[in-house]
Amino acid sequence: MPLVKVKEKFQVTLPAAIRQKVGVDVGDLLEATVQGKRITFTPKVAVDRAFVEQRLAEGLEDVKKGRVYGPFSSAKALVRSLHHESRKLKKR
């Protein structure tokens, strides 16, 4: 198990093998939690709330204007519909 040294400004460097194993890259966010005397870092994804709200509003507008497909009785029916629509787009 690799050891990590706490540096002068309480910074630590994650060993390359660990970073690669969990897919952590420069600029990524890690959530730090404490359980007893144990510190755990968990990779997290930050989401821009304004972006999500804008995309949801666009989706709701599509629903209101009838620009949707379905409902489908099964996943197989959904896939069939997707294939049908993609063939129509290829013909254009």
N, C-alpha and C positions, 0 to 999 in steps of 0.2 A: 504494500500500500504506500503510495507516494506521500511524503511529508511536505507541508506547506509552511513557510516561515512568515510570521507577521513582521512587516517592515516598520520603519521609523514612524510613518504617518498612518499606521494600522492598515496598510495595504497588503493584500495577498495576491499571489499569482497562481492561477489554476494551471496545473501541469497539462501539457499538450494532449496527452493520452486521455485525460478526463474530459477536456474541452471537446475533443473530437468525438468521444463516445456519446456525449449528450447533445452535441451540435451547437455549442455556444461559440459565438463569434464576437468580434469587436463591436461595441455599441449595443449588444443585447442587454436586456434587463433580467436581473435575478432577484427573486424575493428571498430575503433572509428571515428565517424563523429560528427561535430558540426553544429547545425542549430539554429542560434540566440543564446540563452542562454541554449540550450538543448544539452546534450551529448547522443548519441545513440551508443550502442555496437551491432554489428551484427556478428554472428558466420560465419567464413570463412574457406574454405578448401584450403590448399596449395598443389600444384601439382608439382612434380619434372619434369621439362621440358625435361631433358635428357631421363627419363623413358618413357614419352609420345611419344617423337620423335622415340625412339627405337621401341615401340609397333606399331606406325604408319608405320615405315619402314617394319616391319615384315608383317603387314597386306597388304601393297602394293606388297610385294614379293609374298604373297599367291595369290593375284589377277593376277599378271603377270604370275604365273605358273599354273593358272587355278584351284587352290584349293579353289573354291568358289561354292556356290549354287545360283540358281536364274538366272535372275530376276523373280520375282513372280508377277502374275497379281493381287493378293489380299493378305490380311493378312491370309485368310483362306487357300490359296495355300501354304503360308509359313509354317503354322502350320502343314498342311498335310505332307509337305516335312520333317519337323523336326521329326514327328512321324515315318515316313518311315525310316529315317536314324537311329533313336534310336533303332528301331526293328532290323535293320541290325547289329548294334553294340552288341545287346543282344545275337544274335545268335552266335557270336564269342566266 
